[in-house]
Amino acid sequence: MTHDAQKYPNPDEFKPERFLHEDGSLTSDTMPLGFGWGRRMCVGQHLAEAALWIAITSFLATFSVHNALNENGEEVPVVPKFSTGIASHPEAFPCRIVPRFQDASEERLTQLTGLSPSESVDINFEANADIVGEQS
């Protein structure tokens, strides 16, 4: 449904602007397919959407995501690849995650992320991806 080339020209390209009016406001073209519809609609949809909103905005307020760098310090372009099957999802890709606050202490990053420095987070990146600004 979301890959209909008549409704969405070039459906495989990442074009978030297709869901925005010229003034920057959102169009009414939304498709909440993941939660079902009608009588069988997921009762936890609003809680799930709110939790995702908080998680994503907290991450983006704390970190910025950039293309990975090669050995020469040049950015490596991201080539979108997706898994096949019923539940398609993006495959792992190399990237750099940089704290937005370069002088942020461990305490401040802990406040912003909710993670203590002793907690480990499993990040599934390619082997050549790097995370910049790690605290030691």
N, CA, C and O of each residue as an XYZ file, in Angstrom:
544
protein
N       0.812     -1.198      0.000
C       0.000      0.000      0.000
C       0.856      1.263      0.000
O       0.536      2.227     -0.696
N       1.936      1.265      0.770
C       2.759      2.467      0.837
C       3.783      2.535     -0.289
O       4.541      3.501     -0.376
N       3.813      1.523     -1.148
C       4.738      1.528     -2.287
C       3.991      1.680     -3.609
O       4.481      1.250     -4.653
N       2.812      2.288     -3.569
C       2.023      2.525     -4.772
C       2.649      3.683     -5.549
O       2.579      4.833     -5.116
N       3.261      3.379     -6.695
C       3.970      4.394     -7.480
C       3.030      5.462     -8.033
O       3.471      6.571     -8.332
N       1.742      5.148     -8.173
C       0.800      6.162     -8.650
C       0.531      7.210     -7.567
O       0.383      8.395     -7.864
N       0.469      6.764     -6.316
C       0.215      7.695     -5.217
C       1.506      8.354     -4.729
O       1.519      9.541     -4.402
N       2.589      7.578     -4.685
C       3.884      8.069     -4.210
C       4.926      7.873     -5.306
O       5.494      6.786     -5.411
N       5.196      8.884     -6.122
C       6.240      8.735     -7.141
C       7.577      8.378     -6.480
O       7.930      8.937     -5.442
N       8.306      7.457     -7.081
C       9.585      6.976     -6.527
C       9.407      6.503     -5.081
O      10.030      7.059     -4.175
N       8.569      5.488     -4.850
C       8.245      5.085     -3.480
C       9.430      4.540     -2.687
O       9.387      4.544     -1.457
N      10.479      4.073     -3.351
C      11.622      3.527     -2.631
C      12.604      4.597     -2.172
O      13.551      4.288     -1.448
N      12.401      5.840     -2.575
C      13.277      6.930     -2.153
C      12.748      7.553     -0.869
O      11.540      7.696     -0.681
N      13.671      7.919      0.005
C      13.306      8.579      1.264
C      13.014     10.040      0.969
O      13.927     10.831      0.730
N      11.729     10.394      0.988
C      11.305     11.763      0.692
C      10.253     12.193      1.710
O       9.059     12.164      1.413
N      10.681     12.591      2.903
C       9.690     12.997      3.905
C       8.890     14.218      3.492
O       7.797     14.444      4.011
N       9.422     15.014      2.560
C       8.702     16.219      2.128
C       7.400     15.882      1.409
O       6.545     16.754      1.249
N       7.234     14.638      0.976
C       5.977     14.274      0.310
C       4.797     14.314      1.276
O       3.643     14.324      0.850
N       5.083     14.335      2.568
C       4.028     14.394      3.573
C       3.896     15.787      4.185
O       3.284     15.948      5.241
N       4.472     16.798      3.521
C       4.403     18.172      4.008
C       3.782     19.082      2.960
O       4.024     18.929      1.763
N       2.975     20.036      3.428
C       2.486     21.093      2.549
C       3.622     22.078      2.311
O       4.664     21.997      2.963
N       3.427     23.001      1.385
C       4.469     23.987      1.090
C       4.803     24.863      2.293
O       5.929     25.344      2.413
N       3.824     25.077      3.195
C       4.088     25.893      4.384
C       4.749     25.101      5.510
O       5.019     25.656      6.575
N       5.015     23.805      5.289
C       5.684     22.975      6.282
C       4.755     22.186      7.179
O       5.219     21.373      7.978
N       3.445     22.407      7.066
C       2.500     21.655      7.886
C       2.305     20.255      7.297
O       2.530     20.027      6.109
N       1.883     19.329      8.154
C       1.692     17.945      7.727
C       0.455     17.787      6.857
O      -0.561     18.445      7.078
N       0.552     16.908      5.865
C      -0.623     16.568      5.074
C      -1.475     15.592      5.880
O      -1.031     15.098      6.916
N      -2.662     15.317      5.429
C      -3.530     14.364      6.123
C      -3.280     12.944      5.638
O      -4.037     12.034      5.976
N      -2.235     12.744      4.853
C      -1.922     11.440      4.280
C      -1.125     10.603      5.275
O       0.103     10.543      5.209
N      -1.832      9.963      6.189
C      -1.171      9.083      7.150
C      -1.733      7.681      6.997
O      -2.896      7.503      6.633
N      -0.908      6.697      7.276
C      -1.333      5.306      7.158
C      -0.855      4.526      8.378
O       0.222      3.932      8.334
N      -1.621      4.511      9.461
C      -1.207      3.768     10.656
C      -1.456      2.266     10.504
O      -2.260      1.689     11.235
N      -0.771      1.648      9.564
C      -1.020      0.246      9.251
C      -0.573     -0.709     10.350
O      -1.153     -1.783     10.505
N       0.433     -0.341     11.104
C       0.992     -1.248     12.095
C       0.073     -1.554     13.257
O       0.313     -2.517     13.985
N      -0.968     -0.771     13.457
C      -1.843     -0.954     14.607
C      -3.210     -1.525     14.238
O      -4.090     -1.616     15.094
N      -3.395     -1.903     13.001
C      -4.686     -2.429     12.581
C      -5.711     -1.320     12.447
O      -5.375     -0.138     12.514
N      -6.970     -1.709     12.257
C      -8.020     -0.709     12.111
C      -9.356     -1.326     12.489
O      -9.495     -2.544     12.594
N     -10.320     -0.463     12.688
C     -11.662     -0.929     13.036
C     -11.738     -1.526     14.428
O     -11.046     -1.082     15.344
N     -12.583     -2.538     14.581
C     -12.803     -3.161     15.885
C     -11.572     -3.887     16.400
O     -11.430     -4.091     17.606
N     -10.696     -4.273     15.514
C      -9.495     -5.016     15.917
C      -8.261     -4.118     16.058
O      -7.130     -4.603     16.083
N      -8.488     -2.828     16.148
C      -7.382     -1.886     16.285
C      -6.693     -2.073     17.638
O      -7.353     -2.331     18.644
N      -5.389     -1.943     17.659
C      -4.594     -2.113     18.875
C      -4.982     -1.057     19.907
O      -4.972      0.138     19.608
N      -5.322     -1.491     21.115
C      -5.726     -0.547     22.155
C      -4.530      0.225     22.713
O      -4.712      1.259     23.355
N      -3.328     -0.256     22.479
C      -2.136      0.417     22.983
C      -1.490      1.362     21.988
O      -0.369      1.821     22.209
N      -2.185      1.661     20.887
C      -1.602      2.498     19.837
C      -1.133      3.848     20.373
O      -0.008      4.263     20.094
N      -1.964      4.528     21.124
C      -1.621      5.874     21.583
C      -0.449      5.847     22.568
O       0.407      6.732     22.542
N      -0.412      4.841     23.429
C       0.703      4.696     24.357
C       1.994      4.405     23.589
O       3.038      4.986     23.886
N       1.927      3.511     22.608
C       3.108      3.172     21.809
C       3.614      4.378     21.029
O       4.819      4.623     20.981
N       2.710      5.130     20.420
C       3.123      6.314     19.660
C       3.749      7.364     20.573
O       4.735      7.999     20.201
N       3.183      7.550     21.767
C       3.739      8.521     22.711
C       5.122      8.082     23.192
O       6.031      8.904     23.300
N       5.283      6.792     23.482
C       6.579      6.286     23.936
C       7.638      6.430     22.844
O       8.775      6.806     23.127
N       7.269      6.134     21.605
C       8.210      6.309     20.492
C       8.569      7.775     20.306
O       9.732      8.107     20.075
N       7.586      8.645     20.405
C       7.838     10.082     20.255
C       8.844     10.555     21.301
O       9.793     11.268     20.975
N       8.637     10.162     22.547
C       9.548     10.573     23.618
C      10.946     10.013     23.385
O      11.932     10.731     23.547
N      11.043      8.745     23.008
C      12.351      8.127     22.787
C      13.096      8.788     21.635
O      14.280      9.100     21.759
N      12.417      9.001     20.525
C      13.069      9.574     19.342
C      13.457     11.029     19.581
O      14.573     11.431     19.253
N      12.553     11.822     20.147
C      12.889     13.232     20.376
C      13.985     13.382     21.423
O      14.820     14.278     21.304
N      14.004     12.533     22.441
C      15.079     12.583     23.436
C      16.417     12.251     22.795
O      17.420     12.906     23.074
N      16.437     11.238     21.940
C      17.672     10.862     21.245
C      18.148     11.998     20.349
O      19.324     12.363     20.378
N      17.235     12.560     19.549
C      17.625     13.619     18.612
C      17.994     14.919     19.323
O      18.774     15.709     18.792
N      17.445     15.149     20.512
C      17.828     16.330     21.278
C      19.216     16.165     21.889
O      19.898     17.154     22.158
N      19.631     14.932     22.107
C      20.894     14.642     22.768
C      22.034     14.379     21.792
O      23.174     14.767     22.045
N      21.727     13.718     20.676
C      22.755     13.308     19.724
C      22.400     13.768     18.317
O      21.235     14.019     18.008
N      23.412     13.876     17.478
C      23.177     14.085     16.051
C      23.780     12.900     15.313
O      24.799     12.351     15.733
N      23.156     12.512     14.226
C      23.583     11.352     13.447
C      24.165     11.846     12.136
O      23.555     12.654     11.436
N      25.346     11.354     11.812
C      26.051     11.775     10.607
C      26.487     10.554      9.808
O      26.524      9.438     10.327
N      26.816     10.778      8.544
C      27.389      9.704      7.735
C      28.715      9.274      8.350
O      29.424     10.082      8.950
N      29.043      7.995      8.195
C      30.335      7.488      8.655
C      31.441      8.098      7.810
O      31.203      8.560      6.695
N      32.652      8.094      8.355
C      33.806      8.603      7.625
C      34.691      7.442      7.196
O      34.855      6.473      7.937
N      35.264      7.541      5.996
C      36.199      6.510      5.550
C      37.592      6.826      6.089
O      37.758      7.747      6.889
N      38.595      6.058      5.650
C      39.959      6.226      6.143
C      40.524      7.610      5.842
O      41.404      8.084      6.560
N      40.031      8.265      4.789
C      40.517      9.588      4.392
C      39.726     10.726      5.034
O      39.977     11.895      4.742
N      38.781     10.397      5.899
C      37.974     11.418      6.550
C      36.820     11.931      5.709
O      36.196     12.931      6.063
N      36.523     11.259      4.593
C      35.416     11.660      3.723
C      34.159     10.902      4.129
O      34.225      9.754      4.570
N      33.013     11.559      3.974
C      31.750     10.917      4.333
C      31.434      9.765      3.391
O      31.642      9.855      2.181
N      30.930      8.684      3.969
C      30.505      7.514      3.201
C      29.002      7.647      2.979
O      28.249      7.704      3.951
N      28.543      7.697      1.723
C      27.100      7.839      1.495
C      26.341      6.593      1.966
O      26.831      5.468      1.864
N      25.153      6.824      2.475
C      24.304      5.715      2.919
C      23.531      5.193      1.718
O      22.865      5.954      1.015
N      23.626      3.896      1.491
C      22.860      3.251      0.430
C      21.754      2.466      1.125
O      22.032      1.442      1.750
N      20.496      2.926      1.031
C      19.414      2.246      1.745
C      19.214      0.818      1.245
O      19.072      0.581      0.046
N      19.203     -0.122      2.178
C      18.920     -1.524      1.880
C      17.884     -1.990      2.887
O      17.930     -1.622      4.061
N      16.954     -2.800      2.417
C      15.879     -3.263      3.277
C      15.801     -4.779      3.254
O      16.116     -5.411      2.245
N      15.383     -5.356      4.365
C      15.194     -6.795      4.431
C      13.973     -7.174      3.603
O      13.122     -6.336      3.305
N      13.902     -8.423      3.244
C      12.736     -8.903      2.508
C      11.830     -9.661      3.465
O      12.255    -10.059      4.549
N      10.614     -9.855      3.071
C       9.681    -10.591      3.901
C       8.479     -9.750      4.270
O       8.293     -8.645      3.760
N       7.675    -10.283      5.154
C       6.437     -9.612      5.541
C       6.724     -8.326      6.300
O       6.108     -7.295      6.030
N       7.650     -8.378      7.244
C       7.989     -7.192      8.039
C       9.337     -6.649      7.572
O      10.370     -6.923      8.183
N       9.318     -5.887      6.500
C      10.545     -5.307      5.959
C      11.057     -4.210      6.883
O      10.277     -3.430      7.430
N      12.366     -4.159      7.050
C      12.981     -3.122      7.877
C      14.330     -2.747      7.284
O      14.913     -3.531      6.535
N      14.834     -1.558      7.609
C      16.141     -1.162      7.069
C      17.242     -2.062      7.619
O      17.216     -2.450      8.787
N      18.216     -2.392      6.760
C      19.369     -3.160      7.214
C      20.351     -2.212      7.892
O      20.272     -0.996      7.721
N      21.270     -2.774      8.658
C      22.263     -1.966      9.371
C      23.111     -1.180      8.382
O      23.363     -1.630      7.264
N      23.546     -0.005      8.806
C      24.385      0.839      7.957
C      25.368      1.593      8.847
O      25.085      1.845     10.018
N      26.521      1.950      8.290
C      27.507      2.669      9.100
C      27.086      4.118      9.317
O      26.560      4.763      8.410
N      27.320      4.624     10.523
C      27.009      6.018     10.824
C      27.835      6.480     12.017
O      28.466      5.672     12.698
N      27.824      7.787     12.265
C      28.473      8.373     13.437
C      27.397      9.011     14.295
O      26.527      9.720     13.789
N      27.455      8.760     15.583
C      26.522      9.366     16.527
C      27.341     10.272     17.439
O      28.233      9.811     18.153
N      27.028     11.566     17.405
C      27.830     12.565     18.105
C      26.960     13.284     19.131
O      25.864     13.735     18.797
N      27.433     13.402     20.391
C      26.669     14.184     21.369
C      26.538     15.631     20.903
O      27.507     16.218     20.423
N      25.351     16.207     21.040
C      25.144     17.602     20.643
C      25.853     18.559     21.595
O      26.174     19.687     21.221
N      26.093     18.116     22.811
C      26.757     18.941     23.813
C      28.181     18.436     23.962
O      28.426     17.482     24.701
N      29.116     19.061     23.273
C      30.494     18.576     23.273
C      31.131     18.617     24.660
O      32.040     17.840     24.949
N      30.660     19.515     25.511
C      31.220     19.600     26.857
C      30.351     18.864     27.881
O      30.493     19.071     29.086
N      29.463     18.016     27.402
C      28.541     17.323     28.301
C      29.296     16.333     29.187
O      30.158     15.588     28.721
N      28.960     16.345     30.439
C      29.552     15.407     31.381
C      28.762     14.105     31.335
O      27.677     14.034     30.757
N      29.334     13.078     31.959
C      28.606     11.812     32.044
C      27.281     12.017     32.761
O      26.270     11.417     32.396
N      27.290     12.868     33.784
C      26.061     13.127     34.541
C      24.987     13.745     33.645
O      23.823     13.348     33.708
N      25.372     14.715     32.813
C      24.411     15.385     31.928
C      23.887     14.415     30.876
O      22.683     14.387     30.618
N      24.765     13.616     30.259
C      24.308     12.636     29.272
C      23.391     11.603     29.917
O      22.442     11.133     29.289
N      23.673     11.248     31.174
C      22.808     10.313     31.894
C      21.429     10.924     32.103
O      20.421     10.233     31.952
N      21.367     12.210     32.448
C      20.080     12.880     32.619
C      19.299     12.904     31.311
O      18.086     12.694     31.305
N      19.986     13.158     30.215
C      19.309     13.283     28.926
C      18.872     11.947     28.346
O      17.835     11.861     27.689
N      19.665     10.898     28.587
C      19.357      9.604     27.975
C      18.661      8.643     28.914
O      18.003      7.706     28.462
N      18.795      8.857     30.217
C      18.222      7.925     31.175
C      19.100      6.715     31.411
O      18.703      5.797     32.129
N      20.299      6.692     30.815
C      21.220      5.572     30.982
C      22.371      5.988     31.879
O      22.903      7.090     31.741
N      22.756      5.115     32.793
C      23.930      5.411     33.606
C      25.169      4.944     32.850
O      25.072      4.056     32.003
N      26.337      5.530     33.142
C      27.549      5.138     32.423
C      27.878      3.658     32.559
O      28.542      3.094     31.689
N      27.421      3.016     33.641
C      27.729      1.600     33.829
C      26.826      0.692     32.999
O      27.145     -0.481     32.808
N      25.701      1.217     32.503
C      24.800      0.412     31.687
C      25.370      0.255     30.290
O      25.929      1.194     29.723
N      25.224     -0.932     29.749
C      25.695     -1.132     28.379
C      24.494     -1.120     27.448
O      23.408     -1.582     27.799
N      24.708     -0.592     26.271
C      23.664     -0.520     25.262
C      24.159     -1.274     24.046
O      25.242     -0.983     23.537
N      23.390     -2.233     23.576
C      23.771     -3.005     22.399
C      23.352     -2.237     21.159
O      22.161     -2.102     20.878
N      24.330     -1.736     20.419
C      24.056     -0.980     19.204
C      24.458     -1.838     18.024
O      25.610     -2.260     17.925
N      23.526     -2.100     17.133
C      23.781     -2.980     15.997
C      24.211     -2.167     14.782
O      23.390     -1.833     13.928
N      25.509     -1.850     14.708
C      26.046     -1.140     13.566
C      27.003     -2.053     12.817
O      27.437     -3.082     13.336
N      27.320     -1.669     11.612
C      28.325     -2.394     10.845
C      29.668     -2.286     11.567
O      29.862     -1.408     12.408
N      30.579     -3.175     11.235
C      31.881     -3.208     11.896
C      32.673     -1.924     11.679
O      33.448     -1.530     12.550
N      32.495     -1.262     10.530
C      33.291     -0.066     10.263
C      32.613      1.216     10.736
O      33.099      2.310     10.452
N      31.506      1.097     11.449
C      30.838      2.287     11.980
C      31.583      2.751     13.220
O      32.197      1.948     13.922
N      31.528      4.030     13.481
C      32.174      4.528     14.682
C      31.211      5.426     15.437
O      30.359      6.095     14.852
N      31.369      5.423     16.743
C      30.569      6.279     17.605
C      31.527      7.317     18.168
O      32.495      6.972     18.844
N      31.262      8.571     17.894
C      32.163      9.643     18.287
C      31.713     10.208     19.623
O      30.515     10.314     19.888
N      32.661     10.565     20.454
C      32.344     11.244     21.703
C      32.021     10.311     22.845
O      31.353     10.722     23.794
N      32.469      9.073     22.790
C      32.221      8.159     23.891
C      32.947      8.641     25.135
O      34.060      9.158     25.045
N      32.336      8.480     26.270
C      32.975      8.827     27.536
C      33.802      7.638     27.987
O      33.376      6.496     27.819
N      34.965      7.877     28.552
C      35.797      6.767     29.027
C      35.670      6.603     30.520
O      36.298      5.718     31.100
